[in-house]
Amino acid sequence: QLQASGGGLVQAGGSLRLSCAASGRTFSIYVMGWFRQAPGKERELVAAISRGGLNKYYADSVKGRFTISRDSAENTVFLQMNSLKPEDTAVYYCAAVKGVATNNMSPSGMDYWGEGTQVTVSS
């Protein structure tokens, strides 16, 4: 019900835009987030956005470079990633949950997960 896309290979300093399309239900009532998992590391929350889009959370490592947004009419969430670094290389996953604050999303508490999309940043 969540389909992520937009990953790819990019050079350091470049940009990518990830999309997460929701289907099967109205995700406007869900808090949405993007997680990432690099090889050998735990899955971590990168960015999250509240139901109405007013509240946003960013991990310190991506603040000022990544922007999360949502289009409720299209049931889609986006992650604009600029000034990419090699350490941003990971599989990126979108997720949805109800009733959780944007800064309190954890991998073990999500209601829905999308399939991951690989982001590779070369130096």
N, C-alpha and C positions, 0 to 999 in steps of 0.2 A: 504493500500500500504506500510505501515511500520509495521513490526511485531517484537516486542521486546520479548526476552526470556532470561533465565539464572538466574532469581531471585530465592530466596530460603531463608532457615533459616540457619544461621551460627553463631558460637560463636564469641565473641569479639576477635579481632586479626586475624581472618580468612580472606579468600579471596573469591571473586566471580567474574565471568566474564559475563557481559551482552552483548548480541548481538542484533543488530537491522538490520533485513533483509528487503531490499527495493525491491519492485516489481512493474511492471506496467509502469515504466519510468526509465530513467537514472538519478540516483541521484548524479552522479559525479559532476553535475553542481550546486548542492545545498550545502549550509553550513549545517552541521549536529550538533545536540546537544542532550545532555541528561539533562532532568529536573527531579526533584523529588518533591513529595508532601507528607508531614507527616500529620497525623490527626490534624485538627485544625490549620494548617499552610498554607500559600500561596505556590503555586508552585514556585520553584526556579531553576535557571540555575545552573547545577553542572559542566558541561564541554561542550566545543564546539570545532569543528574542521573545518578548511576552506576546500574549494573545493579540493585543491591539497594536503591537509594534512600538509602544512608547518606551518600554524598559528593555535595555540591552546590556548584555554582559560580554566582556572580552577577557581572555587570559592575558596576563601581563606580556607574554611573549609576542602577542600579535596586535596589541593596542597601537593605534595609529596607522596600521598597515592593512588590516582586515575590516570589512564592513558587512554586517549582517542585515538583511532586509526581508520583508515578506510581502507577497501580493495575495491577500486573502481571496480576492475575486478569482484568481487563477489557482488558488490552493498550492502556492509555490513559495519556497524559501530560497534565498540566494546568499552566497558568501563571495563577496568581491575580495580578492586577495591581490594586494599590490606589494611591490618591493620584496618579492619572495626571496627567501634565503635557503641555502641547502638544508638547514635544520628544519625547514617546513616540510621536508619530504616525509610522506606518510600516506596511509590509506585514510581517506576522509569519509565519515559516516554522518548522515543526518538522522535525527531522532526526534520523537515527539512524546510529550508527557502532559498530563493534566494536574493542576493544583500544586505546582512546584515553582518556587521563585527561580528567576533566570540564573542567579548566582549559586543555586543549590542543586543543579542538575548533576546526577552521577550516573555512570554507566550501568550500575545495577538497578537503577530505578526507572528506566524508560519504559513507556508503554509500547512504542513502535520503533523499529530500526529500519533504515534503508540499507541496501547493499552498498558496500564501499566503492569509492572511486579513487584511483591511485593518482597522487600528485608527486611528481619527481622534479626537484630543482637541482640543476647542475651548476657547479661552480665555475 
